Amino acid sequence: MFNKILIANRGEIALRIIRTCKEMGIKTVAVYSTVDRESLHVRFADEAVCIGPPVSKQSYLNIPNLIAAAEITNADAIHPGYGFLSENEDFSRICGEHGIKFIGASPMMIATMGDKSTAKETVKKAQVPTIPGSEGLLESLDQAKSLAKEIGYPVIIKATAGGGGRGMRIIREEGEFQKLWDSAKQEAEAAFGNDGLYMEKYIEEPRHIEIQIAGDQYGKACHLSERDCSIQRRHQKLVEETPSPIMTEELREKMGQAAIKVAESIQYEGVGTIEFLVDKHLNFYFMEMNTRIQVEHPITEEVTAFDLIKEQIKIAAGEKISGRNYYPQLHSLECRINAEDPTNGFRPSPGKITNLHIPGGRGVRVDSHIYAGYSIPPNYDSMIAKLIVSGQTREEVLIRMKRALQEFVIEGIKTTIPFHIKLMDDPNFKAGKFTTAFLDNFDFTSLSD
């Protein structure tokens, strides 16, 4: 087992990893930018190293500074959390070259599954259903238009190195192509330094269902069932739940086995997620693989009693997994609490938290790094907390979630709490009748603080 782990991240995920390491008897090193000096992950780690100014490229994305921090503190492993460098092939490789264990996917796995066009070819070989689309990257606008005619509109173009909805555009007719093609390439280049695009048939009325998997260093993989991530705005997830309201035992088994096929085909090591689109006829199609821990991992932990961070660390240290699959024993829902104003296009709302009350009670968990007096910087992702509620049934969970949201007081900034409260009362959401387009017609203007 590792003696000391450096967490190459910030905020709630850094704090989450620190807590697990403490329970495992592992020393921790926090890294931080100058604007994060007062963050809780810095306070609770055994050691802390400043790695640069607020700009991510000069701090949390600065590989030389991170490696130097690991070396001067004698850390024998680095946990990247999610986002930042968690799916960076070069970072994984450089850690290995310096004798530091990267608690995540190998460079080969990241290269194979991180590039979406390559991932699609890998999955096809594993005989897992994929969405009709381009064979590899699109070489020109004319090629893209020709392919769109062949597979039929609507189509969606995506950045091959993308994530979080960046470099992604839905095209419903040929007249839209030039403008959306240009904007997607520009956004992809700005966000990822790679303007490569690929195309897929756009599946209408889909559910976004992901399967949590874990694999060890010996080629064995298992699944931990599904999470429904269909409540999203502009491809950004806002609410996740497990089990999915549409799931059947037969579909879960098919999707779970498909996810295991993907993981074992690349001898995947660690925890990861295979993401699928499921149409209204319950046909499912591979979308992408995330070779890292997910933001929404707590709901899987709550329904399976499986500590994903602990298992991720144990796998990285060489332990074998049992290979058995895990199925939901409870129902769990996660609401992402963002420092954003949902009545104003979800505009970021950084600033100082003047008053804070965290909800509690049976079945309520809050993963967060905020506290009264904490100033939320404008430099990073706006998610400041995850409210996770669990119970015996979906109905019980929805009632409990609304109660917990009403208890959650964050003053001094705008947050997405009012949106989540309204969502809990929405008849279609309560009935489990929603798709990834659910929020397109949602009335955000009528929200109250």
C-alpha positions in Angstrom: 0.0 0.0 0.0 1.1 3.6 -0.6 2.7 5.6 2.2 1.8 9.1 0.8 -0.5 10.2 -2.0 -0.5 13.7 -3.6 -3.9 14.8 -4.8 -3.5 16.7 -8.0 -6.9 18.5 -7.7 -8.9 20.9 -5.6 -12.3 21.4 -4.0 -14.7 18.7 -2.9 -13.0 15.8 -4.8 -9.6 16.6 -3.2 -11.2 16.6 0.2 -13.1 13.4 -0.6 -9.8 11.6 -1.4 -8.0 13.0 1.7 -10.8 11.7 3.9 -10.5 8.2 2.4 -6.7 8.2 2.6 -6.9 9.1 6.3 -9.2 6.2 7.0 -6.7 3.9 5.1 -3.7 5.3 7.1 -2.2 7.0 4.1 -0.5 10.4 4.4 -1.7 13.1 2.0 -0.3 16.1 0.1 -2.6 18.8 -1.1 -1.6 21.1 -3.9 -3.1 24.5 -4.4 -3.0 27.7 -6.4 -2.6 31.0 -4.6 -6.3 31.7 -4.7 -7.0 28.3 -3.0 -4.8 28.9 0.0 -7.8 28.9 2.4 -9.6 25.9 0.8 -10.4 23.0 3.1 -8.4 20.4 1.2 -5.3 22.5 2.0 -6.3 22.6 5.7 -7.0 18.9 6.1 -4.1 17.4 4.2 -0.9 16.4 6.1 1.2 18.6 3.8 0.4 21.3 1.3 2.4 22.8 -1.6 1.6 25.9 -3.6 2.0 25.1 -7.3 1.2 28.4 -9.0 -1.2 31.3 -9.6 -4.9 31.0 -10.1 -4.8 30.3 -13.9 -5.2 26.5 -14.3 -2.5 26.2 -16.9 0.0 27.6 -14.4 -1.1 25.5 -11.5 -3.4 22.5 -11.6 -2.5 21.8 -15.2 1.2 22.4 -14.7 2.7 18.9 -14.9 6.3 19.9 -14.0 5.1 21.7 -10.8 3.0 18.7 -9.8 5.8 16.3 -10.3 8.2 18.6 -8.3 5.6 18.8 -5.5 5.4 15.0 -5.4 9.2 14.6 -5.4 9.9 17.2 -2.6 7.2 15.6 -0.4 8.3 12.0 -1.2 4.8 11.1 -2.4 4.8 7.6 -4.0 1.5 8.1 -5.8 -0.7 10.8 -7.4 -4.5 10.8 -7.4 -5.8 13.1 -10.2 -9.5 13.2 -9.1 -11.7 14.2 -12.0 -11.2 17.0 -14.5 -7.9 18.7 -14.9 -5.2 16.1 -15.7 -7.3 13.0 -14.8 -7.4 11.8 -18.4 -4.2 13.2 -19.6 -2.0 10.6 -21.3 1.2 12.6 -20.9 0.6 13.1 -17.1 0.0 9.4 -16.6 3.2 8.5 -18.6 5.4 11.2 -16.8 4.3 10.0 -13.4 5.5 6.5 -14.3 8.8 7.8 -15.7 9.4 9.4 -12.3 8.6 6.3 -10.3 5.3 7.7 -9.1 2.1 5.6 -9.4 -0.7 7.4 -11.3 -3.9 6.3 -9.6 -5.9 6.1 -12.8 -5.7 4.7 -16.3 -2.4 3.9 -18.0 -1.2 6.1 -21.0 -2.4 3.4 -23.4 -5.8 3.2 -21.9 -6.2 7.0 -21.9 -5.0 7.2 -25.5 -7.4 4.4 -26.6 -10.5 5.5 -24.8 -9.9 9.3 -24.3 -10.0 10.0 -28.1 -13.6 9.3 -28.9 -13.1 8.2 -32.5 -10.5 5.7 -31.5 -12.7 4.5 -28.6 -15.6 3.9 -31.0 -13.4 1.5 -33.1 -12.2 -0.3 -30.0 -15.8 -0.8 -28.8 -16.9 -2.1 -32.2 -14.2 -4.8 -32.0 -15.7 -5.8 -28.6 -19.1 -6.2 -30.3 -20.8 -3.5 -28.3 -23.5 -1.4 -30.1 -22.3 2.0 -31.3 -24.2 5.0 -32.8 -23.9 5.2 -36.7 -21.4 7.9 -37.7 -18.0 8.7 -39.1 -15.2 6.2 -39.3 -12.6 8.2 -37.4 -12.2 12.0 -37.7 -13.9 14.1 -40.3 -11.3 15.4 -42.8 -13.4 18.2 -44.3 -16.7 20.0 -44.3 -17.7 18.4 -47.6 -17.0 14.9 -46.2 -19.1 15.8 -43.2 -22.1 17.0 -45.3 -21.9 13.9 -47.5 -21.9 11.6 -44.5 -24.8 13.5 -42.9 -26.9 12.9 -46.0 -26.0 9.2 -45.9 -27.0 8.6 -42.2 -29.8 11.1 -42.2 -30.4 14.3 -40.2 -30.3 15.3 -37.4 -26.6 14.6 -36.7 -24.3 15.7 -34.0 -20.6 16.7 -34.4 -18.3 16.3 -31.4 -14.8 17.3 -30.5 -12.7 14.1 -30.4 -10.7 15.4 -27.4 -13.9 16.9 -25.8 -15.9 16.8 -22.7 -18.5 18.8 -20.8 -20.4 19.6 -24.0 -17.6 21.7 -25.5 -17.1 21.4 -29.3 -20.4 19.7 -29.7 -23.2 20.9 -32.1 -26.5 19.4 -33.2 -27.2 19.9 -36.9 -30.7 19.4 -38.2 -30.4 20.5 -41.8 -27.6 21.1 -44.3 -28.1 24.9 -44.3 -26.8 25.0 -40.6 -23.6 23.1 -41.3 -21.1 25.7 -42.2 -21.8 28.0 -39.2 -22.0 25.1 -36.6 -18.9 23.3 -38.1 -16.8 26.5 -37.7 -18.0 27.3 -34.2 -17.4 23.6 -33.0 -13.8 23.6 -34.4 -13.0 27.0 -32.8 -14.4 25.9 -29.4 -12.6 22.6 -29.5 -9.3 24.2 -30.4 -9.7 26.8 -27.6 -10.8 24.2 -24.9 -8.5 21.2 -25.8 -5.9 22.4 -28.2 -7.3 19.9 -30.7 -10.0 20.9 -33.3 -10.6 17.3 -34.6 -14.3 16.5 -35.0 -16.3 13.3 -35.6 -20.0 12.8 -36.4 -22.8 10.6 -35.1 -26.4 10.1 -35.8 -28.3 12.3 -33.3 -30.5 10.0 -31.2 -33.7 11.9 -30.3 -35.5 11.5 -27.0 -32.6 9.6 -25.4 -31.7 8.8 -21.8 -28.1 9.3 -20.8 -27.2 6.1 -18.9 -23.8 5.3 -17.6 -22.4 2.0 -16.2 -19.8 2.2 -13.4 -17.0 -0.3 -13.8 -13.9 -1.4 -11.9 -11.0 -3.4 -13.3 -7.8 -4.7 -11.7 -4.2 -5.1 -13.0 -4.9 -8.7 -13.9 -7.5 -8.2 -16.6 -10.6 -8.8 -14.4 -13.5 -6.3 -14.5 -16.9 -5.9 -12.9 -19.8 -3.5 -13.1 -21.6 -1.6 -10.3 -24.9 -1.0 -12.3 -26.1 2.2 -13.8 -26.6 5.9 -13.2 -29.2 8.0 -15.0 -27.6 11.4 -16.0 -30.4 12.6 -18.3 -31.2 15.8 -16.4 -28.6 18.1 -18.0 -28.4 21.5 -19.5 -26.2 22.1 -22.6 -24.7 18.6 -22.0 -23.7 19.6 -18.5 -25.2 17.1 -15.9 -27.2 18.7 -13.1 -28.9 15.6 -11.5 -28.0 12.0 -11.4 -29.8 9.0 -9.9 -29.6 5.2 -9.5 -31.4 3.0 -10.3 -32.7 4.6 -13.5 -36.5 4.9 -13.7 -36.4 3.2 -17.1 -34.2 0.3 -16.1 -35.3 -3.3 -16.3 -33.3 -6.3 -14.9 -32.8 -7.5 -18.5 -31.5 -4.2 -19.8 -29.2 -3.7 -16.8 -27.7 -7.1 -17.4 -27.2 -6.4 -21.1 -25.6 -3.0 -20.5 -23.5 -4.2 -17.6 -22.1 -7.1 -19.7 -21.4 -4.7 -22.5 -19.5 -2.4 -20.2 -17.4 -5.3 -18.9 -16.6 -6.3 -22.5 -15.3 -2.8 -23.1 -13.2 -2.7 -19.9 -11.8 -6.2 -20.4 -11.0 -5.5 -24.1 -8.4 -2.9 -23.0 -7.5 -4.7 -19.7 -8.8 -1.6 -17.9 -7.2 -0.8 -14.5 -9.0 1.3 -11.9 -12.6 2.7 -11.8 -14.2 4.2 -14.8 -17.5 4.7 -16.5 -19.0 3.5 -19.8 -21.5 6.0 -21.1 -24.5 5.0 -23.3 -27.4 6.6 -25.0 -30.7 4.7 -24.6 -33.5 5.4 -27.0 -37.2 5.2 -26.3 -37.3 1.6 -27.4 -34.6 0.7 -24.8 -31.9 0.1 -27.5 -28.5 1.3 -26.2 -25.5 2.7 -27.9 -22.0 3.3 -26.6 -21.2 7.0 -26.4 -17.8 7.3 -24.6 -15.7 6.0 -21.7 -14.4 8.1 -18.8 -11.2 6.7 -17.6 -11.4 8.3 -14.1 -13.7 8.7 -11.1 -16.9 10.5 -11.9 -18.5 13.5 -10.1 -21.6 11.4 -9.5 -19.8 8.4 -8.0 -21.4 8.9 -4.5 -24.8 7.6 -5.5 -23.3 4.3 -6.6 -21.5 4.1 -3.3 -24.8 4.7 -1.4 -26.7 2.0 -3.1 -24.0 -0.7 -3.3 -22.0 0.0 -0.1 -18.9 0.0 -2.3 -16.3 2.8 -1.6 -15.1 3.6 -5.1 -12.2 5.9 -4.0 -10.8 3.2 -1.6 -11.2 0.5 -4.2 -9.5 2.7 -6.8 -6.5 3.2 -4.4 -6.4 -0.6 -3.6 -6.4 -1.5 -7.3 -3.6 0.9 -8.0 -1.6 -0.7 -5.2 -2.0 -4.1 -6.9 -5.0 -5.7 -5.2 -7.3 -8.0 -7.1 -11.0 -7.5 -7.3 -13.5 -10.3 -6.7 -15.1 -9.9 -10.1 -18.6 -10.0 -8.8 -21.1 -7.4 -10.0 -22.9 -5.0 -7.7 -26.6 -4.2 -7.9 -28.7 -1.3 -6.3 -30.0 -2.1 -2.8 -31.4 1.4 -2.3 -32.4 4.4 -4.4 -30.1 7.4 -4.5 -30.2 10.9 -6.1 -27.5 13.6 -6.5 -28.1 17.3 -7.0 -25.1 19.3 -8.1 -25.1 22.6 -6.2 -23.4 25.2 -8.4 -22.5 28.8 -7.7 -24.6 29.9 -10.6 -27.7 32.0 -11.2 -30.3 29.7 -12.9 -32.6 32.6 -13.6 -29.8 34.3 -15.6 -28.6 31.6 -17.9 -26.7 29.8 -15.2 -24.3 32.7 -15.1 -21.4 31.9 -12.6 -21.9 33.6 -9.2 -18.5 33.6 -7.4 -18.1 35.5 -4.2 -18.0 35.2 -0.4 -20.4 32.8 1.4 -21.7 34.9 4.3 -23.9 32.2 5.9 -24.1 28.5 5.5 -26.3 25.7 6.8 -25.6 22.1 5.6 -28.6 19.8 5.7 -28.5 16.5 7.6 -30.7 13.6 8.8 -31.2 10.1 7.7 -30.1 9.3 4.2 -28.5 12.7 3.5 -24.9 13.2 2.5 -23.1 16.4 1.4 -19.8 16.3 -0.3 -18.4 19.8 -0.3 -15.4 22.0 0.5 -17.3 25.2 1.3 -17.7 26.9 4.7 -19.1 30.2 6.0 -16.6 32.9 5.1 -15.2 31.0 2.2 -14.7 33.0 -1.0 -15.5 31.1 -4.2 -12.9 32.0 -6.8 -14.0 32.8 -10.4 -11.2 30.7 -11.9 -12.6 27.2 -11.8 -15.7 25.0 -12.2 -18.7 26.5 -10.4 -19.8 23.3 -8.6 -19.5 23.9 -4.9 -21.3 20.9 -3.3 -23.1 17.7 -4.1 -26.2 16.8 -2.2 -26.8 13.1 -2.1 -30.0 11.6 -0.7 -30.8 7.9 -0.4 -33.8 5.8 0.6 -35.8 2.7 0.1 -37.8 4.0 -2.9 -37.6 6.7 -5.5 -40.7 8.4 -4.0 -39.1 8.5 -0.6 -35.9 9.9 -2.0 -37.7 12.7 -3.9 -39.5 13.8 -0.7 -36.3 13.6 1.3 -34.3 15.5 -1.4 -36.8 18.4 -1.4 -36.6 18.6 2.4 -32.8 18.6 2.3 -32.7 21.2 -0.4 -35.0 23.5 1.7 -32.6 23.1 4.6 -29.6 23.9 2.5 -28.8 27.6 3.1 -26.0 29.3 1.2 -26.1 33.1 1.4 -23.9 35.7 -0.3 -24.0 34.1 -3.7 -26.6 32.7 -6.1 -26.9 28.9 -6.4 -28.8 26.2 -8.3 -30.8 25.2 -5.1 -34.0 27.0 -6.2 -33.9 25.1 -9.5 -33.5 21.7 -7.8 -36.4 22.5 -5.4 -38.7 23.3 -8.4 -37.5 20.2 -10.2 -38.5 17.9 -7.3 -42.1 19.2 -7.8 -42.2 18.7 -11.5 -44.9 16.1 -12.4 -42.9 14.6 -15.3 -39.7 14.4 -13.3 -41.6 12.8 -10.4 -43.0 10.3 -12.8 -39.6 9.4 -14.2 -40.6 10.7 -17.6 -37.7 12.7 -18.9 -34.9 12.7 -21.6 -31.7 14.6 -22.1 -33.9 17.4 -23.6 -36.1 17.7 -20.5 -34.7 21.1 -19.5 -35.1 22.6 -22.9 -38.6 23.8 -22.1 -38.1 24.2 -18.3 -39.2 27.6 -16.9 -36.1 29.0 -15.1 -37.5 32.5 -14.7 -40.0 31.6 -12.1 -37.5 30.4 -9.5 -37.4 32.0 -6.1 -34.6 32.2 -3.6 
